[in-house]
Amino acid sequence: MSIQFDPSMRNVPSLDGVGLGTREIGHKAPAGADFATQLKGFVGEVNNYQKVSELKSDAFATGKSNDIHGTMIAVEQAEISLRLLGNVRNRLVEMYREVMRMGS
């Protein structure tokens, strides 16, 4: 797997379920995509970042790769996307609790 950098494009986690492929900033979700589908896609994307990070770390640790920069970028992407997923989860729990308070 090769990661290319194009300054006009960014690899950013998205909630649109399309994937973490290179896309333009400001990309909107496809019309009709429901929240559950978007969230499932986002969780899958975070999982992919974690797998890529693990593979690159293992390759570097075993001497199969000497690309320290690519390895560190993959590890940081995985960490940031996991942190973002945790924040999304926290917000969802917070919103759920607020809705439950409104009902009582």
TIFI-726215 format. One line per 2 residues: number of its first residue (from 0); their letters; for each residue x, y, z of N, C-alpha, C. Coordinates in nm, 3 decimals. Each point is the difference from the previous one (the first is absolute). Example, Ala and Ser with C-alpha at 12.3 -4.5 7.8 and 13.67 -1.06 7.14 Angstrom:
0	AS	1.319:-0.569:0.780:-0.089:0.119:0.000:0.090:0.120:0.000 | -0.035:0.105:-0.072:0.082:0.119:0.006:-0.077:0.109:0.073
This chain:
0	MS	0.085:-0.117:0.000:-0.085:0.117:0.000:0.089:0.122:0.000 | -0.023:0.090:-0.092:0.079:0.120:-0.014:-0.087:0.121:0.030
2	IQ	0.051:0.092:0.079:-0.074:0.121:0.033:0.062:0.114:-0.078 | -0.079:0.066:-0.082:0.045:0.112:-0.081:-0.046:0.130:0.065
4	FD	0.079:0.106:-0.018:-0.039:0.129:0.054:-0.022:0.097:-0.114 | -0.114:0.061:-0.003:-0.034:0.104:-0.095:-0.048:0.118:0.083
6	PS	0.070:0.116:-0.006:-0.037:0.112:0.086:-0.144:0.047:-0.017 | -0.059:-0.021:-0.117:-0.137:0.047:-0.020:-0.102:-0.098:0.057
8	MR	0.043:-0.118:0.038:-0.089:-0.102:0.054:0.046:-0.036:0.141 | -0.090:-0.057:0.078:0.035:-0.038:0.138:-0.057:-0.137:0.030
10	NV	0.071:-0.077:0.082:-0.054:-0.125:0.054:-0.057:0.035:0.136 | -0.131:0.009:0.008:-0.064:0.036:0.125:-0.112:-0.098:0.029
12	PS	-0.018:-0.036:0.127:-0.113:-0.085:0.034:-0.129:0.071:-0.036 | -0.095:-0.075:-0.049:-0.126:0.061:-0.039:-0.115:-0.078:0.061
14	LD	-0.111:0.066:0.011:-0.120:-0.067:0.050:-0.096:-0.030:-0.114 | 0.050:0.004:-0.124:-0.091:-0.021:-0.112:-0.002:-0.144:-0.049
16	GV	0.075:-0.089:0.064:-0.003:-0.141:-0.035:0.068:-0.034:-0.130 | 0.061:0.098:-0.066:0.064:-0.023:-0.128:0.137:-0.063:0.017
18	GL	0.070:0.035:0.103:0.131:-0.057:0.024:0.101:0.109:0.029 | 0.119:-0.040:0.039:0.102:0.096:0.034:0.091:0.028:-0.118
20	GT	-0.043:-0.030:-0.118:0.080:0.028:-0.117:0.024:0.148:-0.013 | 0.089:0.037:-0.090:0.029:0.140:-0.021:-0.122:0.068:-0.059
22	RE	-0.038:0.111:0.061:-0.115:0.073:-0.048:0.018:0.146:0.033 | -0.076:0.085:-0.064:0.010:0.142:0.024:-0.063:0.036:0.133
24	IG	0.058:0.099:0.067:-0.057:0.052:0.124:-0.134:0.063:-0.035 | -0.099:-0.019:0.084:-0.131:0.057:-0.023:-0.092:-0.094:-0.075
26	HK	0.044:-0.122:-0.023:-0.081:-0.099:-0.068:-0.126:-0.028:0.081 | -0.113:-0.001:-0.064:-0.126:-0.023:0.072:-0.043:-0.145:-0.012
28	AP	-0.078:-0.044:0.099:-0.051:-0.136:0.003:-0.098:-0.020:-0.116 | -0.006:-0.120:-0.055:-0.096:-0.025:-0.107:-0.143:0.017:0.052
30	AG	-0.085:0.050:-0.086:-0.140:0.022:0.039:-0.064:-0.132:0.039 | -0.073:0.001:0.109:-0.073:-0.119:0.044:0.079:-0.094:0.089
32	AD	0.127:0.030:0.026:0.079:-0.088:0.087:-0.046:0.022:0.144 | -0.045:-0.107:0.065:-0.048:0.015:0.137:0.118:-0.004:0.099
34	FA	-0.028:0.046:0.120:0.105:0.014:0.101:0.066:-0.133:0.035 | -0.081:-0.105:0.012:0.056:-0.131:0.037:0.100:-0.048:-0.106
36	TQ	-0.031:0.021:-0.126:0.090:-0.040:-0.108:0.128:0.082:0.005 | -0.015:0.129:0.025:0.117:0.087:0.009:0.088:-0.039:0.117
38	LK	-0.060:-0.028:0.113:0.077:-0.037:0.118:0.071:-0.134:-0.021 | -0.069:-0.094:-0.060:0.061:-0.130:-0.029:0.120:0.016:-0.092
40	GF	-0.015:0.083:-0.101:0.111:0.026:-0.092:0.118:0.064:0.071 | -0.030:0.094:0.088:0.106:0.069:0.074:0.076:-0.097:0.091
42	VG	-0.073:-0.087:0.068:0.064:-0.100:0.088:0.089:-0.093:-0.084 | -0.048:-0.038:-0.117:0.080:-0.083:-0.090:0.127:0.070:-0.045
44	EV	-0.011:0.130:-0.025:0.117:0.078:-0.041:0.103:0.008:0.112 | -0.047:0.020:0.121:0.091:0.005:0.116:0.069:-0.134:0.016
46	NN	-0.074:-0.108:-0.018:0.058:-0.134:0.008:0.108:-0.019:-0.106 | -0.025:0.049:-0.122:0.100:-0.011:-0.106:0.127:0.076:0.035
48	YQ	-0.014:0.121:0.057:0.118:0.074:0.043:0.078:-0.078:0.105 | -0.071:-0.064:0.093:0.067:-0.078:0.104:0.078:-0.117:-0.062
50	KV	-0.060:-0.067:-0.097:0.067:-0.114:-0.065:0.123:0.044:-0.077 | -0.011:0.110:-0.074:0.115:0.051:-0.076:0.112:0.039:0.095
52	SE	-0.036:0.064:0.111:0.099:0.039:0.099:0.073:-0.122:0.057 | -0.077:-0.103:0.032:0.060:-0.122:0.054:0.092:-0.068:-0.101
54	LK	-0.045:-0.008:-0.125:0.083:-0.063:-0.103:0.130:0.076:-0.022 | -0.008:0.133:-0.008:0.120:0.079:-0.022:0.094:-0.006:0.120
56	SD	-0.057:-0.001:0.120:0.083:-0.009:0.120:0.071:-0.135:0.007 | -0.072:-0.106:-0.031:0.061:-0.134:0.000:0.110:-0.010:-0.105
58	AF	-0.026:0.054:-0.119:0.101:-0.005:-0.107:0.125:0.078:0.041 | -0.019:0.114:0.064:0.115:0.079:0.044:0.075:-0.071:0.112
60	AT	-0.073:-0.057:0.094:0.063:-0.067:0.114:0.078:-0.124:-0.041 | -0.047:-0.070:-0.102:0.068:-0.122:-0.044:0.108:0.028:-0.104
62	GK	0.015:0.125:-0.041:0.104:0.035:-0.096:-0.040:-0.018:-0.145 | -0.126:-0.030:-0.027:-0.047:-0.016:-0.138:-0.016:0.135:-0.069
64	SN	-0.008:0.104:0.079:-0.016:0.135:-0.053:0.089:0.094:0.081 | 0.054:0.101:-0.067:0.078:0.100:0.073:-0.064:0.138:-0.015
66	DI	-0.129:0.003:-0.031:-0.075:0.124:-0.019:-0.056:0.049:0.133 | 0.082:0.067:0.078:-0.042:0.048:0.131:-0.107:0.109:-0.013
68	HG	0.013:0.083:-0.103:-0.097:0.108:-0.017:-0.138:-0.053:-0.033 | -0.008:-0.093:-0.093:-0.129:-0.062:-0.036:-0.061:-0.074:0.118
70	TM	0.086:-0.065:0.077:-0.048:-0.074:0.118:-0.057:0.095:0.103 | 0.071:0.108:0.028:-0.048:0.096:0.100:-0.127:0.071:-0.046
72	IA	-0.009:0.029:-0.128:-0.122:0.062:-0.053:-0.118:-0.093:0.017 | 0.019:-0.128:-0.033:-0.109:-0.098:0.014:-0.042:-0.015:0.146
74	VE	0.096:-0.001:0.092:-0.031:-0.012:0.143:-0.077:0.122:0.048 | 0.042:0.119:-0.042:-0.069:0.122:0.041:-0.140:0.008:-0.059
76	QA	-0.016:-0.041:-0.127:-0.134:-0.002:-0.061:-0.092:-0.093:0.077 | 0.051:-0.115:0.039:-0.080:-0.096:0.076:-0.038:0.059:0.135
78	EI	0.095:0.064:0.066:-0.028:0.058:0.132:-0.102:0.113:-0.009 | 0.016:0.087:-0.097:-0.092:0.113:-0.015:-0.140:-0.048:-0.035
80	SL	-0.010:-0.097:-0.091:-0.132:-0.049:-0.039:-0.068:-0.072:0.116 | 0.077:-0.072:0.082:-0.058:-0.067:0.116:-0.048:0.101:0.104
82	RL	0.078:0.107:0.019:-0.042:0.106:0.090:-0.128:0.068:-0.049 | -0.007:0.023:-0.131:-0.121:0.059:-0.059:-0.120:-0.090:0.022
84	LG	0.018:-0.130:-0.020:-0.109:-0.095:0.022:-0.045:0.002:0.146 | 0.093:0.009:0.092:-0.034:0.009:0.142:-0.079:0.126:0.030
86	NV	0.039:0.111:-0.061:-0.074:0.125:0.019:-0.141:-0.008:-0.058 | -0.014:-0.064:-0.115:-0.133:-0.017:-0.061:-0.086:-0.085:0.094
88	RN	0.057:-0.107:0.054:-0.075:-0.085:0.093:-0.043:0.079:0.123 | 0.090:0.079:0.054:-0.033:0.080:0.118:-0.114:0.097:-0.029
90	RL	0.004:0.062:-0.117:-0.107:0.094:-0.038:-0.133:-0.073:-0.016 | 0.003:-0.119:-0.058:-0.123:-0.077:-0.018:-0.060:-0.039:0.135
92	VE	0.085:-0.043:0.093:-0.048:-0.036:0.133:-0.057:0.123:0.069 | 0.068:0.113:-0.014:-0.047:0.124:0.059:-0.136:0.041:-0.058
94	MY	-0.015:-0.012:-0.130:-0.129:0.034:-0.064:-0.110:-0.096:0.045 | 0.031:-0.128:0.013:-0.098:-0.098:0.045:-0.047:0.034:0.141
96	RE	0.094:0.032:0.088:-0.038:0.035:0.138:-0.087:0.126:0.003 | 0.031:0.096:-0.085:-0.081:0.121:-0.006:-0.142:-0.029:-0.046
98	VM	-0.014:-0.086:-0.099:-0.133:-0.039:-0.048:-0.077:-0.073:0.110 | 0.067:-0.086:0.074:-0.064:-0.072:0.108:-0.046:0.094:0.112
100	RM	0.077:0.103:0.026:-0.038:0.100:0.100:-0.122:0.079:-0.044 | -0.012:0.026:-0.130:-0.113:0.075:-0.052:-0.129:-0.077:0.016
102	GS	0.006:-0.132:-0.004:-0.118:-0.084:0.009:-0.057:-0.009:0.140 | 0.079:0.030:0.102:-0.049:-0.017:0.137:-0.043:0.129:0.065
